[in-house]
Amino acid sequence: MRAFPTVLAVALIFPLTSSAQAPAHIPPPSPTEQQIKAAATMPFRNSSLPIDKRVDDLVGRLTLEEKVSQLIDRAAPIPRLDIPAYNWWNEGLHGIARSGFATMFPQAIGNAATWDAPLVHSIGEVVSTEARAKYNDAIAHANHDRYFGLTIWSPNINIFRDPRWGRGQETYGEDPFLTARLGTAFVQGIQGDDPHYFRAIATPKHYAVHSGPESTRHKANIDPTPHDLWDTYLPAFRATITEGHADSIMCSYNAVDKVPACASKMLLGDILRGDWHFQGFVTSDCGAIGDFSEPYGHHYSADFAAGSAAAILAGTDTDCGAEYLKLADAVHNGLLTEAQLDVSVKRLFTARMKLGMFDPPQQVPFSTIPYSVVDSPEHAALALRAARESMVLLKNDNHFLPLDPAKKQTIAVIGPLPGSRIALEGNYNAIPLHPILPIDGIQSEFGYDHVSYAQGAPYIPGGELPVPRTMLRDATDSTVEGLEGQYFSHPGFGDAPAMVRIDKEIDFDWAFANPVDPRDTTTQAFAVRWIGAIRAPVAETLTLQFRLPICYPCQDKLKFAVYLDGKQLVPAAPPTPTTSKLPPSGRNYGAIQHFEIPFADTRPHDLRIEYIQSARIPGAGLAFEWTAPEKLLQDQAIEAAKKADVVVAFVGLTPRLEGEEMKVNAKGFSGGDRTDLELPEPQQQMLEAVAKTGKPIVVVLLNGSALAVNWAQQNSRALLEAWYPGQSGGQAIAETLSGKNNPAGRLPITFYTGIDQLPAFDDYSMANRTYRYFKGKPLYAFGDGLSYTTFSYSDVKLSTKSLRAGDPLSVEADVRNTGSAAGDEVSELYLVPPQTSLAPGQALAGFQRFRLNPGETRHLTFTLDPRILSQVDDKGTRVVTPGKYKLSLGSSQPGGDLGPTTQSATFTIIGTRELPN
């Protein structure tokens, strides 16, 4: 952490500059009235013609240079044909991202923990509906910027094979079957079921064999065995293409069998378009084409022209980058023909036509979706449902939970995460308008007067935290926590504020957003003034900082000032960028302005913060943070615990620690990935120190990957996994603690006791990885999760005990709620095949989530098709093989430590049946 000389007056009034690459809203050239009239009569505008005929007509009118201009993510306008610009890059992993406020669902790993495919389908519907609303509004304002299009680069269906991978949070977990089912549901939800038009286009990624390390992703070559390729790494992609009919797919950075994935004729030709009959388009990951020839990359191509030609010939149609601009040179130099280039251009215009972009708006059913659907009450309710369903209860010693609000127990909420916005978000996130932080949810559920709060520890040693509400007051003589926020609808403070509210933390993401007018998608010009007081917890010099946008450019667009006791603080140095550019993940780590203030006392001091934004700024926002003495934080947590009846400790990670290719200077982290599975040291030390008070501790985890919380398992009274739970996460957590929400989430990943149970991170062999092949005893198993009620299974019946290879098998059973509370149950069906050197110990074969009242029984039916019953041999061939099989049905894996005893049945398969790839 950079230190500056101790001064009382540290200042912040400046225009920010950086080298960040971000989209600027530049109006494209406008076609003339004559061009518009001429284009309207051309066959490609005739919606009664077959799409292939229309596309042939359009592409046949383009020059080589115009064709090339369409093959990058920022497709240029063609005014002479009245074809507008189009940006292919949009994100919608768990909410439509980076284009102003939108509904934010739990991070994908949390959605996976719901084990609820219909819910994930509904989430996909909301994401694409809000994308359509934003697109319709953008088109009305001639906005063709990135993040306002209809091609959504989600879902991430890579297999989370190793918990050290920072981007595993974006996935649906470690199991190919669960990932396939949830990924397919999401794709179908995104694209819709209209017979003529897509609501939006989904893009499963990253194809293929991609799951870290982040530090080597631009040059890594993976040589999976044929068995691992077809058994683990490809099934989810196959399902989203052949069943979900995704119209797009993204190829990955890494090489497979010595060939970059985006140049692999095996992956993109033989398998994708050959075996799976894919008819859509392929986009590269951002910069992946450059990796072919860059010095740090694969050394596969001599230069950008050769690399671009190789990618096009393999079947990569869109370059997220600028390398494809060399394709005209590639044609002139004979590296490919213009006719070969036309194949990709046609695929892209086919997609745009299937989205209705060349048809009259009144003919496209989605063109009337209004902006008012964005973050609507119905969408917010679904986000709350998803957060509730994602909660996974991993320990509940002697039914310690739920806590009864009627008992008026005092609760000490401790940890760096309960007052943290980013702990709700995960990466590739939407921007929530009204996020409910965990501390707010708990105070609302249990009563403000019965809940205390102490940060307790930084995320990592020496790390910054949001300045807590406990240090802020709306006036020097007030007990109201937070600052008074005065929000102005213009970039200045001359008029009366349009909105006044109490902001308990100053921690905001306003990327393409206007907090004064959430529906403003054009100017984003506003001002905010916060007034109140700051009270130092100790009389000493404190290190404070503001996290501001990495903006490019933002001269004259942003003004910012801070006043303490009426004096403007003057900076000792310009702001320090935390990264040189905005990463593909879009997470804005900000330009940091540090300053140190010597507080001579602990009385409240007048504080005023002014933020004036006069135009749209990518990555806009403001966070007021501090670097607190760790002993001070820990002492505050101990003091809060001593005064409480129960301690609720929030610990875990953040998307600034785990994520996509980023710099993290802390033990246990490297380049976005992790080097161990432990809690960061300050958080672990906080837990152990608070435990010495003797007060019972409930541990709540906020994270996107497995943690080796061995101490918490042994010493806490209860342990709840809450992931990055989205905009309503605080409410869902509080309702789970109180029993209003009965948890039924299940782990979509294995929690190991430590990295000593794992192979090397860069070893892509599946041996001893994930629950299917792991030989040891984990801390928590895939599929684990408890409830506040109990369930029993009975009458497991099979359609036959002797099955001919290639035939389906039906499984039926009854499940009864034998407890006293209503609740959801997740029924997990596992197949145990004849054991060979390649066979998994067991594999998920079906799952259903449903709700039962006390005493209620539900009859279950599962149908297992030949693919579910098959195995993959050492040559990569999928075969239904003869032998004796076992099926296990229950609330968890067979033999698991959590949940009731499972019920099982056996059957025999007669004969052999090879299945197509």
Secondary structure, 3 states (H helix, E strand, C coil): CCCCCCCCCCCCCCCCCCCCCCCCCCCCCCCCHHHHHHHHCCHHHCCCCCHHHHHHHHHHCCCHHHHHHCCECEECCEHHHCECCEECCECCCCCCCCCCECCCCCCHHHHHHCCCHHHHHHHHHHHHHHHHHHHHHHHHCCCCCCCCCCEECCCECCCCCCCCCHHHHHCCCCCHHHHHHHHHHHHHHHHCCCCCCCCCEECCECECCCCCCHHHCCCCEECCCHHHHHHHHCHHHHHHHHCCCCCEEEECCCEECCEEHHHCHHHHHHHHHHHCCCCCEEEECCCCCHHHCCCCCCCCCCCHHHHHHHHHHHCCCEECCCHHHHHHHHHHCCCCCHHHHHHHHHHHHHHHHHCCCCCCHHHCHHHHCCHHHCCCHHHHHHHHHHHHHHCEEEEEHHHCCCCCHHHCCCEEEECCCCCCCHHHHCCCCCECCCCCCHHHHHHHHHCHHHEEEECCCCCCCCCCEECCHHHEECCCCCCCECEEEEEECCCCCCCCCCEEEEECCCEEECCCCCCCCCCCCCCCCEEEEEEEEEECCCCCEEEEEEEECCCCCCCCCEEEEEEECCEECCCCCCCEECCCCCCCCCCCCCEEEEEEEECCCCCEEEEEEEEEECCCCCCCEEEEEEECCHHHHHHHHHHHHHCCCEEEEEEECCCCCCCCCCCCCCCCEECCEECCCCCCHHHHHHHHHHHCCCCCEEEEEECCCCCCCHHHHHHCCEEEECCCCCCCHHHHHHHHHHCCCCCCCCCCCCECCCHHHCCCCCCCCCCCCHHHHCCCCCCECCCCCECCCCEEEEEEEECCCEEECCCCEEEEEEEEECCCCCEEEEEEEEEECCCCCCCCCCEEEEEEEEEECCCCEEEEEEEECCCCCCEECCCCCEEECCEEEEEEEECCCCCCCCCCCCEEEEEEEECCEECCC
